[in-house]
């Protein structure tokens, strides 16, 4: 299904962008290594990625369209929280 492929790409792009944002903030702060807060955000990104991919790969779903819509909403919610954390890092 093309929609599953696109959803996985969206997850990669959104969460990858957040990690890139942490890199930019850390570089702007002039640190050579990640701060504890930056590492915590990156860890949260990996946890969110694993959870979302596990939901996508779930096979015993009755209504696939509603299920993927729920996954997309979860992505939006998790990404919004992570971006707020990123903004507080700056």
PyMOL commands that set and color helices and strands:
alter all, ss='L'
color gray80, all
select helices_A, chain A and resi 2-28+36-56+64-89
alter helices_A, ss='H'
color red, helices_A
deselect
rebuild
show_as cartoon
